[in-house]
Amino acid sequence: MKNIKALGLIFLALLTGLAAAVYATGWISRQGGIASNKVVVAAVDIELGSRVNAQMLSTVDWPAGSIPSGSLSDIKALNDRVVKVGVLRGEAIMEGKLAPVGTQGGLSAVIASGKRAMTVRVNDVVGVAGFALPGNYVDVMVNAQQDKDKAKGEQNSQISKTVLEKVLVLAVAQEANRDDTKPKVVSAVTLELSLEDSEKLDLARSVGTLSLVLRNQMDKTTVATGGITKGQLFGEKEILPIATTVAAAAPARPRVARTGPAMAPASQCVEVIQNATRSLACF
């Protein structure tokens, strides 16, 4: 009886193994029938701004129905091209990740069309404690003296104001790699700006001190502020100048000639001497 059960289990195991083998054979044959094309991928991690050569690339079979848009199949066509974003090992090389043909390597390949790169000096505090990394967005704030009209008796005041918003950080110091998330305390930060914003930043750093304000990468809102002065910071009330007005001259009153009391007609007077005392008596 025990032998019959053992033989039954053996037979069941053989049947299960045979079914699995048949299924695997069919699956392999189906996979072999799927059309595929060659796609160029990165053989090593490639940093943005790097010039590509054949040693950095390889080709793999990619299912024809899921080939990434803009992918390339010829390694020779990518020789000396420059990547404008970082590419990881095994990632497909697409035209959208490459700078135009003829672009020289380096940071200039990363700058967007119509933009400029400008470097500002920072310290461990102004540089947001090293958390402003390539690929992040920052606001630029300036602290300077605000000129007033001295002819009106106004005095210069200290003001802090945000002059630029949502500025892309291209590089910190001489590093433009965006894959590293570790804070780096550096002495300079390179920003991507329009030509107009470059002029604003150049003026701002010449009239005062700059500070970077790190912002959320997904936050695209802009907020216009009037800045804040020292008096507003401490809640001081602004003293308004007292307006002086000249009152209109009242019309001159006509002079009225006053006549004095009628003179009494002259009277006759007699000098009276009595007990060595003199007196005058008039009638």
Sequence and secondary structure as in RCSB ss.txt:
>XXXX:A:sequence
MKNIKALGLIFLALLTGLAAAVYATGWISRQGGIASNKVVVAAVDIELGSRVNAQMLSTVDWPAGSIPSGSLSDI
KALNDRVVKVGVLRGEAIMEGKLAPVGTQGGLSAVIASGKRAMTVRVNDVVGVAGFALPGNYVDVMVNAQQDKDK
AKGEQNSQISKTVLEKVLVLAVAQEANRDDTKPKVVSAVTLELSLEDSEKLDLARSVGTLSLVLRNQMDKTTVAT
GGITKGQLFGEKEILPIATTVAAAAPARPRVARTGPAMAPASQCVEVIQNATRSLACF
>XXXX:A:secstr
 HHHHHHHHHHHHHHHHHHHHHHHHHHHHHHHTS EEEEEEESS B TT B  GGGEEEEEEEGGG  TTB   S
GGGTT BBSS B TT B BGGGB  TT  SSGGGTS TT EEEEEE  TTTTGGGT  TT EEEEEEEEEE   G
GGT   EEEEEEEEEEEEEEEETTB  SS  S    SEEEEEE HHHHHHHHHHHHHEEEEEEEE TT       
  EEHHHHTT                                 EEEEEETTEEEEEE 
